[in-house]
Amino acid sequence: MEITTANLTALFTGFDVIFQRGFDKPPSYYEKIATVVRSASRQTTYPWLGRTTKFREWLGERVIQALEAHSYTIVNKDFEDTISISRNDIEDDTYGVYEPVIEQLGWDTKVHPDSLLFSMIKNAVTMPSSVIGFDGQPFFSAAHPVGPMGASGDVRDAVASNVNTSGSGPYWFLLDASRAVRPFIFQLRREYAMTRMNTLTDEAVFTRREFRFGVDGRANTGVGLWQLAYASNTDLSVPSNYGGARAAMRSIKTDAGLPFGALTSPNDVYLVVPPALEEVGAQLLHADFMVGAGGSSSVTTSNIWKSTATLIVSEYLS
C-alpha cells in the first residue's frame, strides 16, 4: 500500500470497525451490580454513605436527626492499552496480521471495568484489609457496627456480619443491587476512548517507523453499602448455606435500628461465582428439584431457591 494520508485514514477507519467488533462481543456486568458515578475531579468523596434515618410520629416541632458523618473517597486512576503498527507492514500489505490484536483490544476495553470491579471483590476476601468500607471496617467483615448509638454515645450498640468464613471452598457472593447506592461503586472520570497516531509526521513514525493505536480512560472502583453484599466460602451445593446467607443479609438493621430490607426485590439480586461454581450456581437457581438436601444424597426436594437471584460467573474471581 502506498503510504498516503488518504490511504492511512481509510486503513485506520477499518481498524476502528474491527475494534468495535471486538468491543461488542463480550458480556459486561459492572453496571448491574455497581453504582456508576461520574466523577468531576481527581477524586470524589462520598460523605453520605451509610447514613440512614427513621420516621417518627410528628408531635410538636420536627426533630432534625443527627446523622453520623462518614467520609469515603475514591481516587481516579489512569489506564491505557496501546499497540504499534509497523510502517513496513502497511507498505508491504501485511497489515492484516494486526486485525486479531485490534479486535482483542476492543474486547479488553469492554471488560476492563469488570476486571477492576471483580478483582476488587476478590481482594476484599483474600486481602480484607485492602478493601475498607465507609465504616472503617473491611468491606466483608464480621464486626460491622450497626444500630443506634450505645449508652456512651460514641459506639454502636451491636455488630453485624456480611461474611461467612467457616468453609474451605471458593468464595461466592450474594448481592442486592436494587438501591440507588449499590454494594459497589464504579467511578468514571473520563470515558474510554480510542486515539490514533497515524500521520507521517508523528514522532514514533519518524524515529521508529511505528504508527500507534490505543485506548485510554480514567476511572476506579470502590465499595458502597456493605449491607447489600454477603461473601461465603461454604459449600454452595448445600442449599442451606445459600439460605443462611440470605437470612443473615435480611437480619441486618440500619443505624436507626430498623430492618435494612435487603433481598426484597428478586429481579435485582445476584449470585456471583467463579467458574468453579458455575454448575452448582446454575443448579441452585434454575433446577426444579434439589438432590442432596440436608446432606443426604438420597433426598430429593423441591428447589425453593429457584429464580431467587440472577447468576453471574466471573473469571476474575478465580
Buried (B, 14 or more C-beta within 10 A) or exposed (E): BEEEEEEBEEBBEEBBEBBBBBBEEEEEBBBBBBBEBEBEEEEBEBEEBBBBEEEEEEEEEEEEEEEEEBEBEBEBEEBEBEBBBBBEBBEEEEBEEBBEBBBBBBBBBBBBBBBBBBBBBBBBBEEBEEBBBBBEBBBBBEEBBBBEBEEEEEEBEEBBBBBBBEBEBBBBBBBBBBBEBBBBBBBBBBEBEBEBBBEEEBEEBEEEBBBBBBBBBBBBBBBBBBBBBBBBBBBBBBBEBBEBBBEBBBEBBBBBBEEBBBBEEEEBBBBBBBEBBBEBBBBBBEEEEBBBBEEEEEEEEEBEBBEBBBBBBBEBBE
